[in-house]
């Protein structure tokens, strides 16, 4: 049954990255409760299977598990292939997985982990699934960004933080990249029937970057009692996944159920195009 006027999702297929806990799990559960077939992507098989069982028990329906470490480009490609093999149609992709690290970590590909997980993984996964999303149109791509994008700067001279690393700056840069990616993607998808929107979920009680948090997140965690629950944080993602009034809305940044102005740098179309080209090269997609 639809909740709060949102459209039932029976017959729809939704893929949620980072779906084993926090906002991602709550998003998957919310879509499952509306009748969707849901796939969740997580790093750990046992945790993912446990989350799937919990979602089924709470919301019912069909929940599929996909296991991948999204910091690895090989893993992103593998899980995309598995998704395509499993789903003949894909109606909604929710790029939710993310992390924050106070110290610099290099991935198996030699990339800075925050940039790789928060930006490059959704960029590559979306690109690999785009044909299926187009074939399933009208369909929707939703990327979980953050209000911290407004404090970010895309440092094209040091995207990987090799010359100088700050956990907070790396996180803010990645969230700015999420918004810029969404806007450029929306421009490229005009007329395709596929929409792309980004959102700020609010300050939510999650385990983001647990054990290795940038200082700004540690400060924020002091006020955890004042933060939203994961279910409240997921509300905008679920809304964008199914609400009829946003079916044709694309290239917007949402806070709650309202499209808001994002930062001025996020609306720099030339910089977004440059970021797209650099990301495509790093992801092994060539110059797009």
N, C-alpha and C positions, 0 to 999 in steps of 0.2 A: 504493500500500500504506500502511496506517495505521502511524504511528510512535508508540512509547511508549504503546500502548493507545488512541490517539485514533482516532475513527471516520473512515473514508474519507469524502470529500466529493464523490464522483462524483454529478453531477446537481445540485449546489448552485451558486448564484451568489453571489459575494462582491465587495463594493465596498470598496476601501481608499483613503482620502484620504491625500495625502502619500506616494503609493506609488512614487515614483521613486528614493528613496534611503533609507538608514538603516533604522529600525524598520519603516516602512511597506513598503518594498520586500521586506524579509525576511518580513514578515507575508504579503504577496501570494505570495511564492515558497513559503512553507510551506503555504498553502492550495492553491496550484496543485499542489504535490507530492502532496497528498492527493486530487487529482482534481477540484477545484473549477474552474469557470469564473471567472476573476478580472478585475475592472475596476480600473484604477488611475487616480487623479486627480492631476495635476501641473500646475504653472504653465507649464512650458516644453515645447512639443510635441516638440522633438528629444530632450530628455532623457527625456521620458516614453516615446517610441518606442524609445529605446535601452534603457531599463529593461525595457520589455515584451519586447524581443528577448532580453535577458539572462535574464529569468525563464523564457521559453519554452525557451531553450537548456539551462537548468539543471534546470527542473522539468517541462517539457513542458506540454501542455494549451493552453487558449485564454486569451489575455490581451488585454483591450480597453483602449484608451487614451481618457481623457477629459481635456481640457485646460481649466483654469479657474484664475483668480486668486481664491482663496477669501477675500481681504480685501474683495472687492466683492460686495455683495448681488445685483446684477444677474447677475454671473458665477455665483454659487451657484444662482440660479434657473434660469439657462440650462443649467448642467451637470445639474441635477436633471431638467430636461425631457429632456435627451439620454439620461440613464440610463433614465428611464421609457420612452422610445421604443425603447431597445435591449434592455432586459430585461423579458420578460413576467412574470418572477418575480425576487425578491430575497430571498435567505435570510439573508445576513449583511451588515451595514453596520459597517465599522470606521472610526470617527472618529479618525484618527491625526494628520492634519496639524496643525502647530503651529509657533510661533516665539517668539523672545525678542529684545527690542531695548532697548538701554541708553538710547537717546534716543527721545523721543516722535515718532511719525509719525502723520499723519492719513490715513485712507483716502479713496477717491473719495466715500464717503458721509459724510465728516466725522467718522468714528469713530476712536478710538484703535486702532492696528493690532493690538496684542496681544490686546485684548478681542475685536476683530472676527474675527481668524483663529482664535484658540484656543477661543473660546466661541460667538460669534454665528454663525459659519459652520456648525459642527456642529449648533447648535440649529435653524437654518433648513433645512439640508440634510435633517436627520432628519425635520423636520416635513413637508417636501415629499415625502419618500419613504415616509412612514409608511403611507399607504394600500396601497402595493405590498407593504410588509413584512407588514402585517396579512393581505393576500390570500395571502401565501406562508407563513403560519404553519404549523408552529412556525418562528419566525425569531428572529434575535438582533441586538441593537445593542450595540456595544462601543465605549467611549470611553476613549482613552488619556489619563489624568490624570497625576498625579505625587505623590510624597510631599510635595512642596513646597506642596501644598494646605493642609497643616496649619499653614503659616506665613502663609496668606492671610486676607484680610478683604474682604468685599464692601462697598465704600464706595458706598452708594446715593446719597450726596450728590455724589460725584465719580467715577462709574464710568469716565469717559473720561480721567481724569487731567489735566483742563484746569487745575485750581487748583494741583495739585502732582503731579509725575510722578516715579516711581522705576521703573526697568526691572524690578528684582527684585520690587517690590510688585505691579506690573502682571501679571507672570508668575504670581506666587503667587495673586493674585486670580482669574486666568483658570483656573488649575488647580482652585481651590476651586469655581469656577462649574461646571467639568466634572462634579465629583462631585455637587454639588447638583442639577444638571440631570438627571443619571442617576437619582437617587433620586426626583425628582418625576416623571420620565418613567415609571419603573417603577410608581409609584403609579397613574398615569393608564392604564397598559397592563394592569393586573390583569385576568385573565380573557380577554385577547385572543390569547394564544398567542405574543406577542412579548415577549422578555425584554430588559432593559437593565442592563448592568453596566459599571463603571469599573475601571481598573487602574493600578497603578504599575509601569512596566516595569523599574525599577532604573536605576542610573546607567549610561548607554550611550554609547559613542563614536559621536556623530553630529555633523552640521554645524549643529545647532540655533542659529539666530541668528548664524551665521558673519559676522564682520566688525563686529558691533554687539551684543556680548554684555553683559548686565548683569554687574556685578562678581562676584556670587555664582557665575555660570556660568564666568567667567574663572578664578576660584579652583579650581572643580571640574575645569576642563580641565587643570590642572597634573597631576592624577592620572589622565590618560586611560589610561595603561598598566594601571591597576587596574580600569578600567571593563569592563562587559560588551560583547561584540560585538553588532552589530545583530541577529544571529540569536538570541543569547541573550535580548536585550531583547524580541524579538518572540514569544518562546515563550508568554508568558501570553496574548497576543492570539490566537494560533493555537489554544491550548487552549480559550479561551472561545468560539472560533468553531465548534468541532467536538466537544468532549468530551461524551459522552452523560450523564455525571453532573451536568453543569451545564445541561442542556437546559431545566429548569424553575426554575433559580435566577435570581432577578431582584432588582435593587435592592441589589447588593452591590459592595464595593470589594475587589479582589483584589491580592495581592502574591504572585507566583508562582502556584501552583495553590491558594492558600488565601485564603478570604475573611477580611479583617481589619477591625478597627474603624477607621473614618476619624475625622477630627477632630470635636470636639463641634459647632463651627459648621456643619460640612457636614451635620449631621443635624437642623438647625433647619428643620422643615417649613414654617413660616410664612415664613421668609426665602427658602426655595427657591421657594415659590409666588409671592412678590413678584418674585424674580429672573425667573421664567418670564414673568410679566405684562409686566415692563419689556422683556425680551428680545423678546417677541412684538410689542410696539409698535415697537421699534427695527428689527425685521426686516420690518415692514410686514405683519404677520399679524393686527393688531388685538388687542383684549383677549381673551385666551383663558383 
